[in-house]
């Protein structure tokens, strides 16, 4: 099934509208091109509805918020919903400030999302109205491991049911669920945390995957998570003695670009619950 999700992205080349943060906007554009999609970056309220109309999907990332882009996010999200286009939310740093948290709540209230991707701290904030997010990173107390995996899966499933969307919680073990079926994914490498924006890139790629596979948002999101994690593994093996996190970032994008559906099928490490 994951193989089919990738093939559909490559065959349809979905055009994705991104309202994302300026720290990682270039990498998000490049990861979309690498995975087989096509990016448009536009965040002015005067044009976002028009831009969303010509795209197949929308990726909203609250990483570098300001009042101008908040309005644009709401306008674009509502327009995408009206057109039946899938929308992905990345609630970067939700819980770290009042502005971020209230913006995330406003988006969830007014926009229907096909998938929400974040770390455990961010998703807890969305679910409970509280969290321990430190900057844009998950709090240590919120890390998912083998000991608390069952509890984390149950929590993620409850949030997916509550919000009516696919929830993707990424970390040492990734959890992707629609509330009924859950993928527990063990791809990735710890060095990925040394690169700013791997989560932002994944959210952009998830938007491409759910856009290309509109009737299978759970499997599409799980496939995107597996692709990113596997790319992190492949990129790490490529590192030379003089390479650091900058080279690693580029190698991750290269790995996504060169990954075949068969390679994904063989390298994906997941269980379904």
C-alpha positions as CSV (number, residue, x, y, z in Angstrom):
1,X,0.0,0.0,0.0
2,X,2.8,2.4,0.8
3,X,4.4,1.7,-2.6
4,X,1.1,2.7,-4.3
5,X,1.0,5.9,-2.3
6,X,4.4,6.9,-3.6
7,X,3.6,5.9,-7.2
8,X,0.5,8.1,-7.1
9,X,2.6,11.1,-6.1
10,X,5.1,10.5,-8.8
11,X,2.4,10.0,-11.4
12,X,0.1,12.9,-10.5
13,X,2.7,15.5,-9.5
14,X,0.4,17.3,-7.1
15,X,0.7,21.1,-6.9
16,X,0.8,22.1,-3.2
17,X,0.2,25.6,-1.8
18,X,2.4,26.2,1.2
19,X,1.9,28.9,3.8
20,X,5.0,27.9,5.8
21,X,7.7,29.4,8.0
22,X,10.5,31.4,6.4
23,X,13.2,29.4,8.3
24,X,12.5,26.3,6.2
25,X,10.6,27.5,3.2
26,X,13.4,26.7,0.7
27,X,13.8,23.1,2.1
28,X,10.0,22.6,2.0
29,X,10.0,23.6,-1.7
30,X,12.9,21.3,-2.5
31,X,11.5,18.3,-0.6
32,X,8.2,18.7,-2.6
33,X,10.1,18.6,-5.8
34,X,12.2,15.7,-4.6
35,X,9.2,13.6,-3.7
36,X,7.5,14.2,-7.1
37,X,5.2,17.1,-6.2
38,X,5.3,20.8,-7.1
39,X,5.4,23.7,-4.7
40,X,3.8,27.2,-4.6
41,X,4.8,29.5,-1.7
42,X,2.3,32.3,-1.2
43,X,1.2,33.9,2.1
44,X,-0.4,37.2,1.4
45,X,-4.1,37.4,2.2
46,X,-4.7,39.2,-1.1
47,X,-3.8,36.2,-3.2
48,X,-4.0,33.0,-1.1
49,X,-7.6,32.1,-2.0
50,X,-6.7,32.5,-5.7
51,X,-3.5,30.5,-5.3
52,X,-5.3,27.7,-3.4
53,X,-7.8,27.5,-6.2
54,X,-5.2,26.4,-8.8
55,X,-3.5,24.0,-6.4
56,X,-4.5,20.5,-5.4
57,X,-3.6,20.7,-1.7
58,X,-2.6,23.1,1.0
59,X,0.1,22.9,3.7
60,X,-0.3,25.3,6.7
61,X,2.7,25.7,9.0
62,X,2.6,28.1,12.0
63,X,6.4,28.2,12.5
64,X,6.9,31.9,12.0
65,X,3.6,33.5,12.8
66,X,2.5,37.1,12.4
67,X,-0.9,38.7,12.1
68,X,-0.7,39.0,8.4
69,X,-0.1,35.3,7.8
70,X,-2.7,34.2,10.3
71,X,-5.4,35.9,8.3
72,X,-4.0,34.3,5.1
73,X,-4.0,30.8,6.7
74,X,-7.6,31.0,7.6
75,X,-8.6,32.4,4.2
76,X,-6.7,29.7,2.3
77,X,-7.9,26.9,4.6
78,X,-11.6,27.8,4.2
79,X,-11.1,28.1,0.5
80,X,-9.4,24.8,0.2
81,X,-12.3,23.2,2.2
82,X,-14.9,24.8,-0.1
83,X,-13.0,23.3,-3.1
84,X,-12.6,19.9,-1.5
85,X,-8.8,20.1,-1.4
86,X,-7.0,18.3,1.4
87,X,-5.3,20.5,4.0
88,X,-2.4,19.6,6.3
89,X,-1.6,21.5,9.5
90,X,1.8,21.6,11.2
91,X,1.2,23.3,14.6
92,X,4.9,24.3,15.2
93,X,5.5,25.3,18.8
94,X,1.9,25.1,19.8
95,X,1.9,25.5,23.6
96,X,5.1,27.7,23.5
97,X,3.2,31.0,23.3
98,X,-0.4,32.3,23.6
99,X,-0.3,33.5,20.0
100,X,0.7,30.1,18.6
101,X,-1.7,28.1,20.8
102,X,-4.7,30.4,20.0
103,X,-3.9,30.4,16.3
104,X,-3.7,26.6,16.3
105,X,-7.1,26.4,18.0
106,X,-8.6,28.9,15.6
107,X,-7.4,26.9,12.6
108,X,-8.8,23.7,14.0
109,X,-12.1,25.3,14.7
110,X,-12.5,26.9,11.2
111,X,-10.7,24.6,8.9
112,X,-11.1,20.9,8.2
113,X,-7.8,19.1,8.1
114,X,-7.0,15.9,6.3
115,X,-3.9,15.4,8.5
116,X,-2.2,17.2,11.4
117,X,1.5,16.5,11.9
118,X,3.5,17.5,15.0
119,X,5.5,16.3,17.9
120,X,3.9,14.8,21.0
121,X,4.0,18.1,22.9
122,X,2.3,20.0,20.1
123,X,-0.4,17.4,19.7
124,X,-1.0,17.3,23.5
125,X,-1.5,21.1,23.4
126,X,-4.1,20.7,20.6
127,X,-5.9,18.0,22.5
128,X,-5.8,19.2,26.1
129,X,-5.3,22.9,25.9
130,X,-2.0,22.6,27.6
131,X,1.5,21.3,26.9
132,X,5.1,21.6,27.8
133,X,6.6,22.5,24.4
134,X,10.0,24.1,24.6
135,X,10.5,26.2,21.5
136,X,9.5,24.0,18.6
137,X,10.9,20.8,20.1
138,X,9.0,18.2,22.1
139,X,9.6,18.2,25.9
140,X,11.7,15.2,27.1
141,X,8.7,14.1,29.2
142,X,6.7,13.8,26.0
143,X,9.0,11.5,24.1
144,X,7.5,8.3,22.7
145,X,9.4,5.1,23.5
146,X,8.8,1.3,23.7
147,X,7.7,1.6,27.3
148,X,5.0,4.1,26.7
149,X,4.1,3.3,23.1
150,X,0.7,1.7,24.0
151,X,-0.3,4.7,25.9
152,X,0.9,7.0,23.2
153,X,-1.1,5.1,20.5
154,X,-4.2,5.3,22.6
155,X,-3.8,9.0,23.1
156,X,-3.1,9.7,19.4
157,X,-6.2,7.6,18.4
158,X,-8.3,9.6,20.8
159,X,-7.1,12.9,19.3
160,X,-7.8,11.7,15.8
161,X,-11.3,10.7,16.7
162,X,-11.9,14.0,18.5
163,X,-10.6,16.2,15.7
164,X,-11.8,14.0,12.9
165,X,-8.5,13.9,11.1
166,X,-5.4,11.8,10.7
167,X,-2.9,12.5,13.4
168,X,0.8,12.0,12.8
169,X,3.1,12.3,15.9
170,X,6.7,12.1,14.9
171,X,9.6,11.3,17.2
172,X,11.9,8.4,18.1
173,X,8.9,6.2,17.2
174,X,6.3,7.7,14.8
175,X,2.6,7.2,15.3
176,X,0.1,7.8,12.4
177,X,-3.5,7.1,13.1
178,X,-7.1,7.9,12.0
179,X,-8.5,6.8,15.4
180,X,-9.3,3.3,14.2
181,X,-6.1,2.1,12.5
182,X,-2.6,3.0,13.6
183,X,0.9,2.8,12.0
184,X,3.8,2.6,14.4
185,X,6.9,3.5,12.4
186,X,10.5,3.0,13.4
187,X,12.4,4.6,10.5
188,X,14.7,7.5,10.9
189,X,18.0,8.5,12.6
190,X,18.7,10.6,15.7
191,X,20.9,13.0,13.6
192,X,17.7,14.2,11.9
193,X,17.1,16.4,15.0
194,X,20.3,18.3,14.2
195,X,18.8,19.6,11.0
196,X,16.3,22.5,11.2
197,X,13.2,21.8,9.3
198,X,12.9,18.1,8.8
199,X,9.5,18.2,10.4
200,X,8.5,21.1,8.2
201,X,9.7,19.2,5.2
202,X,7.7,16.2,6.3
203,X,4.5,18.2,6.6
204,X,4.9,19.6,3.1
205,X,5.5,16.1,1.8
206,X,2.5,14.8,3.7
207,X,0.4,17.4,1.9
208,X,1.7,16.1,-1.5
209,X,0.9,12.5,-0.4
210,X,-2.6,13.2,0.8
211,X,-3.3,15.3,-2.3
212,X,-2.3,12.5,-4.6
213,X,-4.2,9.9,-2.5
214,X,-7.4,11.7,-1.4
215,X,-9.3,8.5,-0.5
216,X,-6.5,7.1,1.6
217,X,-5.3,9.9,3.9
218,X,-4.1,7.5,6.6
219,X,-2.0,5.4,4.3
220,X,-0.7,8.5,2.5
221,X,0.4,10.1,5.7
222,X,2.1,6.9,6.9
223,X,3.9,6.5,3.6
224,X,5.2,10.1,3.8
225,X,6.5,9.5,7.3
226,X,8.2,6.3,6.2
227,X,9.8,8.0,3.2
228,X,11.2,10.8,5.4
229,X,12.5,8.4,8.0
230,X,14.1,6.0,5.5
231,X,15.7,9.0,3.7
232,X,17.2,10.0,7.1
233,X,18.8,6.5,7.4
234,X,20.0,6.5,3.8
235,X,21.5,10.0,4.1
236,X,23.3,9.1,7.3
237,X,25.1,6.1,5.7
238,X,26.3,8.5,3.0
239,X,28.1,10.9,5.3
240,X,31.8,11.2,5.0
241,X,34.4,12.2,7.6
242,X,34.1,15.9,6.7
243,X,30.3,16.0,6.4
244,X,28.1,17.6,9.0
245,X,24.5,18.6,9.4
246,X,24.4,20.8,6.3
247,X,25.5,17.9,4.1
248,X,23.1,15.7,5.9
249,X,20.2,18.0,5.1
250,X,21.1,17.8,1.4
251,X,21.6,14.1,1.5
252,X,18.1,13.6,2.9
253,X,16.6,15.6,0.0
254,X,18.7,13.5,-2.4
255,X,17.5,10.3,-0.8
256,X,13.9,11.3,-1.2
257,X,14.5,12.3,-4.8
258,X,16.2,9.0,-5.7
259,X,14.0,6.6,-3.6
260,X,12.0,4.1,-5.5
261,X,8.6,2.6,-4.5
262,X,10.3,-0.8,-4.2
263,X,13.0,0.7,-2.0
264,X,10.3,2.2,0.2
265,X,8.4,-1.1,0.4
266,X,11.6,-2.9,1.4
267,X,13.0,-0.3,3.8
268,X,9.8,0.8,5.6
269,X,9.8,-0.4,9.3
270,X,6.3,-0.3,10.6
271,X,3.6,-2.3,12.4
272,X,-0.2,-1.8,12.1
273,X,-2.4,-1.8,15.2
